[in-house]
Amino acid sequence: MIIVLVTFPISSDLDAKQLKEKFLETAPIYQDTQGLLRKNYIVDLDNHRAGGVYCFDTKINAKNWFDDARIAWITERYSKPNIEFFENPVIVDNDGQQIIESALPSAD
């Protein structure tokens, strides 16, 4: 699995309610995103930052989602994002009461 961490600066004029409304407005588009298992919206109002934590099934699906058009959309809606991709080799799932391993890519 792949975790994508996206963060971007937000206006200090945005309060928690306004930001939540913006997040709820866009949430439905992620329900049909190819390979997306989960998205968590994140916010740090004290430091004027927001973003999302995405869990994708494959790096290909993650990279396909974060194409130039998606980055431009995020930039226009909020500001220029910082996007980082991480391998996710172990998950602690307390809801499911299990520890899940996923494969790491082989070294080339």
PyMOL commands that place a pseudoatom at each C-alpha (Angstrom):
pseudoatom trace, name=CA, resn=MET, resi=1, chain=A, elem=C, hetatm=0, pos=[0.000, 0.000, 0.000]
pseudoatom trace, name=CA, resn=ILE, resi=2, chain=A, elem=C, hetatm=0, pos=[0.965, 3.600, -0.532]
pseudoatom trace, name=CA, resn=ILE, resi=3, chain=A, elem=C, hetatm=0, pos=[0.368, 6.534, 1.793]
pseudoatom trace, name=CA, resn=VAL, resi=4, chain=A, elem=C, hetatm=0, pos=[0.322, 9.982, 0.227]
pseudoatom trace, name=CA, resn=LEU, resi=5, chain=A, elem=C, hetatm=0, pos=[0.724, 12.947, 2.545]
pseudoatom trace, name=CA, resn=VAL, resi=6, chain=A, elem=C, hetatm=0, pos=[-0.509, 16.201, 1.039]
pseudoatom trace, name=CA, resn=THR, resi=7, chain=A, elem=C, hetatm=0, pos=[-0.119, 19.484, 2.909]
pseudoatom trace, name=CA, resn=PHE, resi=8, chain=A, elem=C, hetatm=0, pos=[-0.605, 23.081, 1.867]
pseudoatom trace, name=CA, resn=PRO, resi=9, chain=A, elem=C, hetatm=0, pos=[-0.792, 26.517, 3.478]
pseudoatom trace, name=CA, resn=ILE, resi=10, chain=A, elem=C, hetatm=0, pos=[-4.284, 27.891, 4.099]
pseudoatom trace, name=CA, resn=SER, resi=11, chain=A, elem=C, hetatm=0, pos=[-5.512, 31.408, 4.657]
pseudoatom trace, name=CA, resn=SER, resi=12, chain=A, elem=C, hetatm=0, pos=[-5.599, 32.582, 8.242]
pseudoatom trace, name=CA, resn=ASP, resi=13, chain=A, elem=C, hetatm=0, pos=[-9.103, 33.868, 7.409]
pseudoatom trace, name=CA, resn=LEU, resi=14, chain=A, elem=C, hetatm=0, pos=[-10.449, 30.297, 7.260]
pseudoatom trace, name=CA, resn=ASP, resi=15, chain=A, elem=C, hetatm=0, pos=[-11.985, 29.000, 10.469]
pseudoatom trace, name=CA, resn=ALA, resi=16, chain=A, elem=C, hetatm=0, pos=[-12.646, 25.348, 11.364]
pseudoatom trace, name=CA, resn=LYS, resi=17, chain=A, elem=C, hetatm=0, pos=[-16.287, 25.469, 10.226]
pseudoatom trace, name=CA, resn=GLN, resi=18, chain=A, elem=C, hetatm=0, pos=[-15.470, 26.969, 6.818]
pseudoatom trace, name=CA, resn=LEU, resi=19, chain=A, elem=C, hetatm=0, pos=[-12.686, 24.477, 6.237]
pseudoatom trace, name=CA, resn=LYS, resi=20, chain=A, elem=C, hetatm=0, pos=[-14.877, 21.533, 7.197]
pseudoatom trace, name=CA, resn=GLU, resi=21, chain=A, elem=C, hetatm=0, pos=[-17.523, 22.762, 4.743]
pseudoatom trace, name=CA, resn=LYS, resi=22, chain=A, elem=C, hetatm=0, pos=[-14.898, 22.925, 1.980]
pseudoatom trace, name=CA, resn=PHE, resi=23, chain=A, elem=C, hetatm=0, pos=[-13.785, 19.375, 2.831]
pseudoatom trace, name=CA, resn=LEU, resi=24, chain=A, elem=C, hetatm=0, pos=[-17.361, 18.036, 2.868]
pseudoatom trace, name=CA, resn=GLU, resi=25, chain=A, elem=C, hetatm=0, pos=[-17.982, 19.697, -0.497]
pseudoatom trace, name=CA, resn=THR, resi=26, chain=A, elem=C, hetatm=0, pos=[-15.154, 17.726, -2.117]
pseudoatom trace, name=CA, resn=ALA, resi=27, chain=A, elem=C, hetatm=0, pos=[-15.485, 14.443, -0.189]
pseudoatom trace, name=CA, resn=PRO, resi=28, chain=A, elem=C, hetatm=0, pos=[-17.839, 12.739, -2.699]
pseudoatom trace, name=CA, resn=ILE, resi=29, chain=A, elem=C, hetatm=0, pos=[-15.280, 12.899, -5.534]
pseudoatom trace, name=CA, resn=TYR, resi=30, chain=A, elem=C, hetatm=0, pos=[-13.016, 10.560, -3.581]
pseudoatom trace, name=CA, resn=GLN, resi=31, chain=A, elem=C, hetatm=0, pos=[-15.630, 7.811, -3.363]
pseudoatom trace, name=CA, resn=ASP, resi=32, chain=A, elem=C, hetatm=0, pos=[-14.894, 6.787, -6.961]
pseudoatom trace, name=CA, resn=THR, resi=33, chain=A, elem=C, hetatm=0, pos=[-11.139, 7.376, -7.025]
pseudoatom trace, name=CA, resn=GLN, resi=34, chain=A, elem=C, hetatm=0, pos=[-9.352, 4.394, -8.578]
pseudoatom trace, name=CA, resn=GLY, resi=35, chain=A, elem=C, hetatm=0, pos=[-7.409, 2.489, -5.921]
pseudoatom trace, name=CA, resn=LEU, resi=36, chain=A, elem=C, hetatm=0, pos=[-8.136, 4.880, -3.048]
pseudoatom trace, name=CA, resn=LEU, resi=37, chain=A, elem=C, hetatm=0, pos=[-8.816, 2.925, 0.133]
pseudoatom trace, name=CA, resn=ARG, resi=38, chain=A, elem=C, hetatm=0, pos=[-9.168, 5.852, 2.537]
pseudoatom trace, name=CA, resn=LYS, resi=39, chain=A, elem=C, hetatm=0, pos=[-8.692, 9.588, 2.720]
pseudoatom trace, name=CA, resn=ASN, resi=40, chain=A, elem=C, hetatm=0, pos=[-8.369, 11.569, 5.934]
pseudoatom trace, name=CA, resn=TYR, resi=41, chain=A, elem=C, hetatm=0, pos=[-8.635, 15.341, 5.722]
pseudoatom trace, name=CA, resn=ILE, resi=42, chain=A, elem=C, hetatm=0, pos=[-6.226, 17.083, 8.097]
pseudoatom trace, name=CA, resn=VAL, resi=43, chain=A, elem=C, hetatm=0, pos=[-5.946, 20.619, 9.447]
pseudoatom trace, name=CA, resn=ASP, resi=44, chain=A, elem=C, hetatm=0, pos=[-3.695, 22.602, 11.755]
pseudoatom trace, name=CA, resn=LEU, resi=45, chain=A, elem=C, hetatm=0, pos=[-5.394, 25.986, 12.170]
pseudoatom trace, name=CA, resn=ASP, resi=46, chain=A, elem=C, hetatm=0, pos=[-2.700, 27.287, 14.538]
pseudoatom trace, name=CA, resn=ASN, resi=47, chain=A, elem=C, hetatm=0, pos=[-0.073, 26.919, 11.799]
pseudoatom trace, name=CA, resn=HIS, resi=48, chain=A, elem=C, hetatm=0, pos=[-2.428, 27.653, 8.872]
pseudoatom trace, name=CA, resn=ARG, resi=49, chain=A, elem=C, hetatm=0, pos=[-1.949, 24.275, 7.189]
pseudoatom trace, name=CA, resn=ALA, resi=50, chain=A, elem=C, hetatm=0, pos=[-4.319, 21.643, 5.876]
pseudoatom trace, name=CA, resn=GLY, resi=51, chain=A, elem=C, hetatm=0, pos=[-4.265, 18.670, 3.557]
pseudoatom trace, name=CA, resn=GLY, resi=52, chain=A, elem=C, hetatm=0, pos=[-5.001, 15.001, 3.389]
pseudoatom trace, name=CA, resn=VAL, resi=53, chain=A, elem=C, hetatm=0, pos=[-3.624, 11.577, 4.150]
pseudoatom trace, name=CA, resn=TYR, resi=54, chain=A, elem=C, hetatm=0, pos=[-4.481, 9.146, 1.361]
pseudoatom trace, name=CA, resn=CYS, resi=55, chain=A, elem=C, hetatm=0, pos=[-4.133, 5.374, 1.400]
pseudoatom trace, name=CA, resn=PHE, resi=56, chain=A, elem=C, hetatm=0, pos=[-3.898, 3.846, -2.086]
pseudoatom trace, name=CA, resn=ASP, resi=57, chain=A, elem=C, hetatm=0, pos=[-3.631, 0.224, -3.128]
pseudoatom trace, name=CA, resn=THR, resi=58, chain=A, elem=C, hetatm=0, pos=[-0.723, 0.852, -5.537]
pseudoatom trace, name=CA, resn=LYS, resi=59, chain=A, elem=C, hetatm=0, pos=[1.809, 3.555, -6.335]
pseudoatom trace, name=CA, resn=ILE, resi=60, chain=A, elem=C, hetatm=0, pos=[0.545, 3.621, -9.924]
pseudoatom trace, name=CA, resn=ASN, resi=61, chain=A, elem=C, hetatm=0, pos=[-2.965, 4.556, -8.794]
pseudoatom trace, name=CA, resn=ALA, resi=62, chain=A, elem=C, hetatm=0, pos=[-1.583, 7.155, -6.388]
pseudoatom trace, name=CA, resn=LYS, resi=63, chain=A, elem=C, hetatm=0, pos=[0.635, 8.756, -9.049]
pseudoatom trace, name=CA, resn=ASN, resi=64, chain=A, elem=C, hetatm=0, pos=[-2.212, 8.683, -11.586]
pseudoatom trace, name=CA, resn=TRP, resi=65, chain=A, elem=C, hetatm=0, pos=[-4.487, 10.528, -9.173]
pseudoatom trace, name=CA, resn=PHE, resi=66, chain=A, elem=C, hetatm=0, pos=[-1.918, 13.220, -8.385]
pseudoatom trace, name=CA, resn=ASP, resi=67, chain=A, elem=C, hetatm=0, pos=[-1.331, 14.245, -11.985]
pseudoatom trace, name=CA, resn=ASP, resi=68, chain=A, elem=C, hetatm=0, pos=[-0.652, 17.822, -13.144]
pseudoatom trace, name=CA, resn=ALA, resi=69, chain=A, elem=C, hetatm=0, pos=[-4.384, 18.597, -13.393]
pseudoatom trace, name=CA, resn=ARG, resi=70, chain=A, elem=C, hetatm=0, pos=[-5.036, 17.454, -9.798]
pseudoatom trace, name=CA, resn=ILE, resi=71, chain=A, elem=C, hetatm=0, pos=[-2.108, 19.502, -8.486]
pseudoatom trace, name=CA, resn=ALA, resi=72, chain=A, elem=C, hetatm=0, pos=[-3.395, 22.557, -10.362]
pseudoatom trace, name=CA, resn=TRP, resi=73, chain=A, elem=C, hetatm=0, pos=[-6.880, 21.996, -8.892]
pseudoatom trace, name=CA, resn=ILE, resi=74, chain=A, elem=C, hetatm=0, pos=[-5.516, 21.809, -5.321]
pseudoatom trace, name=CA, resn=THR, resi=75, chain=A, elem=C, hetatm=0, pos=[-3.375, 24.908, -5.946]
pseudoatom trace, name=CA, resn=GLU, resi=76, chain=A, elem=C, hetatm=0, pos=[-6.350, 26.879, -7.257]
pseudoatom trace, name=CA, resn=ARG, resi=77, chain=A, elem=C, hetatm=0, pos=[-8.657, 25.754, -4.439]
pseudoatom trace, name=CA, resn=TYR, resi=78, chain=A, elem=C, hetatm=0, pos=[-6.201, 26.196, -1.541]
pseudoatom trace, name=CA, resn=SER, resi=79, chain=A, elem=C, hetatm=0, pos=[-2.543, 26.787, -2.464]
pseudoatom trace, name=CA, resn=LYS, resi=80, chain=A, elem=C, hetatm=0, pos=[0.428, 24.899, -3.899]
pseudoatom trace, name=CA, resn=PRO, resi=81, chain=A, elem=C, hetatm=0, pos=[0.615, 21.493, -2.208]
pseudoatom trace, name=CA, resn=ASN, resi=82, chain=A, elem=C, hetatm=0, pos=[3.549, 19.534, -0.916]
pseudoatom trace, name=CA, resn=ILE, resi=83, chain=A, elem=C, hetatm=0, pos=[2.991, 15.880, -1.921]
pseudoatom trace, name=CA, resn=GLU, resi=84, chain=A, elem=C, hetatm=0, pos=[4.964, 12.976, -0.438]
pseudoatom trace, name=CA, resn=PHE, resi=85, chain=A, elem=C, hetatm=0, pos=[4.619, 9.263, -1.244]
pseudoatom trace, name=CA, resn=PHE, resi=86, chain=A, elem=C, hetatm=0, pos=[5.400, 6.564, 1.336]
pseudoatom trace, name=CA, resn=GLU, resi=87, chain=A, elem=C, hetatm=0, pos=[5.386, 2.768, 1.277]
pseudoatom trace, name=CA, resn=ASN, resi=88, chain=A, elem=C, hetatm=0, pos=[3.072, 1.341, 3.962]
pseudoatom trace, name=CA, resn=PRO, resi=89, chain=A, elem=C, hetatm=0, pos=[4.515, -2.054, 4.996]
pseudoatom trace, name=CA, resn=VAL, resi=90, chain=A, elem=C, hetatm=0, pos=[2.609, -2.558, 8.286]
pseudoatom trace, name=CA, resn=ILE, resi=91, chain=A, elem=C, hetatm=0, pos=[-0.820, -1.394, 9.464]
pseudoatom trace, name=CA, resn=VAL, resi=92, chain=A, elem=C, hetatm=0, pos=[-2.193, -1.643, 12.992]
pseudoatom trace, name=CA, resn=ASP, resi=93, chain=A, elem=C, hetatm=0, pos=[-5.973, -1.964, 12.528]
pseudoatom trace, name=CA, resn=ASN, resi=94, chain=A, elem=C, hetatm=0, pos=[-7.553, -1.594, 15.958]
pseudoatom trace, name=CA, resn=ASP, resi=95, chain=A, elem=C, hetatm=0, pos=[-11.093, -1.648, 14.539]
pseudoatom trace, name=CA, resn=GLY, resi=96, chain=A, elem=C, hetatm=0, pos=[-10.424, -5.013, 12.934]
pseudoatom trace, name=CA, resn=GLN, resi=97, chain=A, elem=C, hetatm=0, pos=[-8.159, -6.104, 15.789]
pseudoatom trace, name=CA, resn=GLN, resi=98, chain=A, elem=C, hetatm=0, pos=[-5.365, -7.119, 13.456]
pseudoatom trace, name=CA, resn=ILE, resi=99, chain=A, elem=C, hetatm=0, pos=[-1.916, -6.252, 12.231]
pseudoatom trace, name=CA, resn=ILE, resi=100, chain=A, elem=C, hetatm=0, pos=[-1.688, -6.207, 8.442]
pseudoatom trace, name=CA, resn=GLU, resi=101, chain=A, elem=C, hetatm=0, pos=[1.492, -6.613, 6.419]
pseudoatom trace, name=CA, resn=SER, resi=102, chain=A, elem=C, hetatm=0, pos=[1.784, -5.430, 2.853]
pseudoatom trace, name=CA, resn=ALA, resi=103, chain=A, elem=C, hetatm=0, pos=[4.551, -6.150, 0.401]
pseudoatom trace, name=CA, resn=LEU, resi=104, chain=A, elem=C, hetatm=0, pos=[7.370, -3.705, -0.144]
pseudoatom trace, name=CA, resn=PRO, resi=105, chain=A, elem=C, hetatm=0, pos=[8.607, -3.174, -3.684]
pseudoatom trace, name=CA, resn=SER, resi=106, chain=A, elem=C, hetatm=0, pos=[11.634, -5.246, -4.594]
pseudoatom trace, name=CA, resn=ALA, resi=107, chain=A, elem=C, hetatm=0, pos=[14.961, -3.475, -4.891]
pseudoatom trace, name=CA, resn=ASP, resi=108, chain=A, elem=C, hetatm=0, pos=[15.911, -3.024, -8.533]
for i in range(1, 108): cmd.bond("trace and resi %d" % i, "trace and resi %d" % (i + 1))
show_as sticks, trace
zoom trace
